[in-house]
Amino acid sequence: MENTKKRTNKSIYWILLILSILTGIVFYGVLQGQFSLQFLLFFSGVPFFLFVIGCFGLLWPKLKPAGDVVYISHALLIGVLFILLFFIHIWIILPRICPDFGSCLGI
């Protein structure tokens, strides 16, 4: 029973990861001209959120803390991973969507 639950959880995280990539390809590749830049900019958080959930879900068994002492290092490692993914989103993906970020927001 435990092995089936692990496989089901792992497949859910893989589905979320693939769904995030497909959402990104559909909205930012195929249908990019159908939506305003402001919508694409704000909607970019959805594929990012799905991608982060998939990554954390797949990496959790490998990063799971073994005892009470390692919880702080585990929290720091998870935080660094999230910041790394967030910076990739902000500095690489968003500039490809909208090169002039201020004008896309209407500022």
C-alpha positions in Angstrom: 0.0 0.0 0.0 2.8 2.4 0.9 4.6 1.8 -2.4 1.4 2.5 -4.4 0.9 5.8 -2.5 4.5 6.8 -3.3 4.0 6.0 -7.0 0.7 7.9 -7.1 2.2 11.0 -5.4 5.2 10.9 -7.8 2.9 10.7 -10.8 0.9 13.6 -9.6 4.0 15.7 -9.3 5.1 14.6 -12.8 1.7 15.6 -14.1 1.9 19.0 -12.5 5.4 19.5 -13.9 4.4 18.5 -17.5 1.2 20.6 -17.1 3.2 23.6 -16.3 5.5 23.2 -19.3 2.5 22.6 -21.6 0.7 25.6 -20.2 3.8 27.7 -20.9 4.2 26.4 -24.4 0.5 26.9 -25.2 0.1 30.4 -23.7 3.5 31.8 -24.5 4.2 30.0 -27.8 1.1 29.2 -29.7 -1.5 31.6 -28.3 0.8 34.5 -27.4 -0.7 36.9 -29.9 -4.3 36.2 -28.6 -3.7 37.8 -25.2 -2.5 41.2 -23.9 1.0 41.5 -22.5 -0.4 42.5 -19.2 -2.4 39.3 -19.0 0.5 37.1 -20.1 2.7 38.8 -17.5 0.3 38.2 -14.6 -0.7 34.7 -15.8 3.0 33.7 -15.9 2.7 33.0 -12.2 0.5 30.0 -12.9 3.0 27.8 -14.8 5.7 29.0 -12.4 3.6 27.9 -9.4 2.8 24.5 -11.0 6.5 24.0 -11.9 7.6 24.8 -8.3 5.0 22.4 -6.8 6.2 19.6 -9.2 9.9 20.3 -8.4 9.4 20.3 -4.7 7.2 17.3 -4.8 9.7 15.2 -6.7 12.7 16.4 -4.7 11.0 16.1 -1.3 11.9 12.4 -0.7 15.6 13.2 -1.5 15.7 16.3 0.7 13.5 15.1 3.6 15.2 15.8 7.0 16.2 12.8 9.1 16.1 14.4 12.5 15.2 17.5 14.5 18.7 18.9 14.1 18.7 19.1 10.4 15.4 21.0 10.0 17.1 24.4 9.8 19.5 23.2 7.0 16.5 21.6 5.2 14.6 24.9 5.4 17.5 26.8 4.1 18.0 24.3 1.2 14.3 24.5 0.2 14.5 28.3 0.4 17.6 28.5 -1.8 15.9 26.2 -4.3 12.8 28.3 -4.4 14.8 31.6 -4.7 16.8 30.0 -7.6 13.6 29.0 -9.4 12.1 32.5 -8.7 15.1 34.3 -10.0 15.1 32.2 -13.2 11.4 33.2 -13.6 12.1 36.9 -13.0 15.4 37.3 -14.8 15.0 34.9 -17.7 11.4 34.1 -18.5 9.7 37.4 -17.8 12.1 39.4 -20.0 11.4 37.1 -22.8 7.6 37.7 -22.4 8.0 41.5 -22.1 11.4 43.1 -22.8 10.2 46.5 -21.5 8.7 45.4 -18.1 7.5 48.8 -17.0 5.4 49.5 -20.1 3.8 46.0 -19.9 2.5 46.9 -16.4 1.2 50.2 -17.6 3.7 52.2 -15.5 
